[in-house]
Amino acid sequence: MVVFGSFISLSGLLILLFRNAPLGGLSPAVAGWVMIPLGLVFAVLGILRNRRKRAQKGPGPVGNPIQRAKALPRLWKAWRGGKYPDLPRSQVLLWVVSLVYLVSPIDVLPEFLPVIGVTDDAGVLVWLLSSLSIASGSYLRWEKDHRDPSRGIESP
């Protein structure tokens, strides 16, 4: 969320500096001045969320990006088989909705709007990839704690 907010603020600043033509009926000044504080709000919320998660001090996800990507099929299989209860159905539903949104031609911000037209897709993609990474890292932790010697990561 911090990266997404920073991207929105930077886009607003670039619009203010370099754009002269209207954006979807809005003047560049209005679009830029709306995007800068909006992005800053997202960034601050992301920072606060990260601090809260660190303060909880629970065991975090494990594994590098390659191990996490390899764990996704096992995560899906364990979740479908009812063996992995830590993944809520709502999370899987959000993943499906985000995939449908990414491939559908209908967008909240149309692509023909310069700079901001792709930000909604970029935000959804960043959220989807980070959410999948965190879920698969948590699954690797679960695998390790349940001592499945045939699969998973090795103990350090």
VMD Tcl script that draws the C-alpha trace (Angstrom):
set ca {
  {0.00 0.00 0.00}
  {2.96 2.29 0.63}
  {4.29 1.71 -2.88}
  {0.84 2.20 -4.43}
  {0.31 5.46 -2.51}
  {3.73 6.73 -3.53}
  {2.96 5.88 -7.14}
  {-0.34 7.78 -7.02}
  {1.33 10.86 -5.44}
  {4.15 10.79 -7.98}
  {1.63 10.49 -10.82}
  {-0.22 13.53 -9.45}
  {3.00 15.51 -9.28}
  {3.93 14.55 -12.85}
  {0.48 15.58 -14.05}
  {0.88 18.97 -12.37}
  {4.31 19.49 -13.90}
  {3.91 18.16 -17.44}
  {0.23 17.91 -18.41}
  {-1.64 20.77 -20.11}
  {-4.66 19.05 -21.65}
  {-7.70 18.06 -19.56}
  {-7.90 14.53 -18.13}
  {-11.35 13.05 -18.63}
  {-12.96 16.45 -18.27}
  {-10.83 17.51 -15.29}
  {-8.17 20.16 -15.46}
  {-4.64 18.87 -14.84}
  {-4.36 21.06 -11.75}
  {-7.44 19.50 -10.14}
  {-6.37 15.96 -11.06}
  {-2.84 16.50 -9.75}
  {-3.89 18.19 -6.52}
  {-6.39 15.42 -5.82}
  {-3.95 12.61 -6.55}
  {-1.06 13.90 -4.42}
  {-2.89 13.92 -1.05}
  {-4.82 10.77 -1.95}
  {-1.55 8.94 -2.57}
  {-0.09 10.31 0.65}
  {-3.11 9.01 2.58}
  {-2.57 5.53 1.09}
  {1.14 5.65 1.93}
  {0.51 6.70 5.55}
  {-2.16 4.02 5.96}
  {0.28 1.44 4.62}
  {2.98 2.54 7.04}
  {0.56 2.35 9.98}
  {-0.62 -1.07 8.87}
  {2.97 -2.34 8.62}
  {3.78 -1.04 12.10}
  {0.70 -2.72 13.56}
  {1.63 -6.05 11.96}
  {5.19 -5.84 13.31}
  {3.86 -5.05 16.78}
  {1.80 -8.26 16.80}
  {5.08 -10.24 16.66}
  {3.47 -13.43 15.37}
  {5.43 -15.88 13.28}
  {5.69 -14.44 9.83}
  {5.68 -16.05 6.42}
  {8.77 -17.99 5.39}
  {10.49 -18.87 2.13}
  {11.97 -16.92 -0.72}
  {9.90 -15.89 -3.77}
  {10.78 -19.09 -5.69}
  {9.74 -21.34 -2.80}
  {6.55 -19.35 -2.35}
  {5.67 -19.63 -6.04}
  {6.31 -23.39 -5.96}
  {4.09 -23.68 -2.86}
  {1.02 -22.12 -4.53}
  {-0.21 -25.37 -6.16}
  {0.25 -27.23 -2.85}
  {-1.58 -24.43 -1.04}
  {-4.47 -24.65 -3.49}
  {-4.63 -28.45 -3.22}
  {-4.50 -28.42 0.60}
  {-7.13 -25.69 0.81}
  {-9.47 -27.48 -1.64}
  {-8.99 -30.73 0.30}
  {-9.84 -29.05 3.60}
  {-6.39 -29.76 5.08}
  {-5.35 -26.10 5.32}
  {-7.93 -24.16 7.34}
  {-5.92 -20.93 7.68}
  {-6.98 -19.56 4.30}
  {-10.43 -17.97 4.44}
  {-12.85 -18.36 1.57}
  {-13.16 -14.59 1.38}
  {-9.46 -14.33 0.54}
  {-9.80 -16.82 -2.32}
  {-12.89 -14.95 -3.53}
  {-10.93 -11.67 -3.54}
  {-8.19 -13.33 -5.59}
  {-10.73 -14.54 -8.15}
  {-12.41 -11.12 -8.34}
  {-9.06 -9.40 -8.82}
  {-8.10 -11.81 -11.62}
  {-11.43 -11.22 -13.34}
  {-10.95 -7.45 -12.97}
  {-7.45 -7.62 -14.47}
  {-8.53 -9.55 -17.56}
  {-11.86 -7.80 -18.11}
  {-12.05 -4.78 -20.42}
  {-14.13 -2.86 -17.85}
  {-12.06 -0.64 -15.53}
  {-12.74 1.92 -12.81}
  {-10.23 4.24 -14.50}
  {-10.25 3.74 -18.29}
  {-6.89 3.08 -19.96}
  {-7.25 6.00 -22.34}
  {-6.57 8.40 -19.43}
  {-2.83 9.06 -19.46}
  {-0.82 7.91 -16.42}
  {-3.81 7.34 -14.13}
  {-5.55 4.95 -16.51}
  {-3.28 2.07 -15.61}
  {-2.96 2.81 -11.90}
  {-6.06 0.85 -10.93}
  {-4.79 -2.22 -12.79}
  {-1.31 -1.76 -11.33}
  {-2.73 -1.45 -7.83}
  {-4.84 -4.58 -8.18}
  {-1.89 -6.50 -9.62}
  {0.45 -5.40 -6.82}
  {-2.14 -6.34 -4.21}
  {-2.78 -9.73 -5.84}
  {0.90 -10.66 -6.07}
  {1.69 -9.53 -2.54}
  {-1.37 -11.29 -1.15}
  {-0.47 -14.53 -2.92}
  {3.11 -14.24 -1.69}
  {2.07 -13.71 1.92}
  {-0.48 -16.55 1.78}
  {2.02 -18.99 0.28}
  {4.67 -17.94 2.82}
  {2.18 -18.57 5.62}
  {1.37 -21.93 4.05}
  {5.08 -22.80 4.02}
  {5.20 -21.91 7.73}
  {2.17 -24.16 8.30}
  {3.82 -26.98 6.35}
  {6.99 -26.62 8.38}
  {5.07 -26.60 11.68}
  {3.14 -29.71 10.66}
  {6.37 -31.49 9.74}
  {5.52 -32.84 6.32}
  {8.95 -34.27 5.45}
  {8.04 -35.10 1.85}
  {7.20 -31.48 0.92}
  {7.98 -27.97 2.04}
  {11.11 -26.18 3.01}
  {14.02 -27.50 4.98}
  {14.67 -26.35 8.52}
  {17.47 -23.77 8.73}
}
mol new
graphics top color blue
foreach p $ca { graphics top sphere $p radius 0.5 }
foreach p [lrange $ca 0 end-1] q [lrange $ca 1 end] { graphics top cylinder $p $q radius 0.2 }
display resetview
